[in-house]
């Protein structure tokens, strides 16, 4: 959703339109994306957050990410209270909360290691979200993936090109269909790369934990890593 809003704002900037008009365009793009993808809990949550961010800018009000997250949950539960039992609802909101709380601390713990910035960010996000969502995955599916960190780190470079090439192909289809076909062909390679990452890591031995004993061991290891990250984050000097 952030990529959708950023794309609308970038297009407004390229066309020389004022920022307020770009924010209205971002609202329209977010609404269109939600309608196109479908009213899934994660989509509604992200759509509410993105729309509130644009509205906050238009109203010159401070933005609060926790408020956005809680309001998204309120909208979903007001529409259908049974969403609280939905795995998508639980995983989506737990993952975003992990991004708010755990990911900055894990990223700080990785500071100083010889890792590129994007790779370190991907590792921090995959680790934080994986730790928080593991109990939910076990409760819902009785299985927990243990290779999420390398899988997400390898797949991350294709995500943004996949989305932007899809948007470009949709626009080009209205103006010049041969160009749209070329863009769609390129986008197919991005999709094939993502599917290949999923098949590669999903097919490895031990890719999922399905026994309670192994789950306890994985959670213990994850908790130890989280404790190390927390301690390193607290003792690291403040950035300037």
Protein Blocks (a to p, Z undefined) as FASTA:
>chain_A
ZZmmmmmmmmmmmnopafklmmmmmmmmmmmmmmmnopcfklmmmmmmmmmmmmmmmnop
acdfklmmmmmmmmmmmmommlmmpmklmmmmmmmmmmmmmmmmmmmmmgopacdfklmm
mmmmmmmmmmmmmmmmmmmnopacfklmmmmmmmmmmmmmmmmmmmmmmmmmmmommlmm
mmmmmmmmmmmmmmmmmmmmmmpghkaccbfklmmmmmmmmmmmmmmmmmmmmmpccdZZ
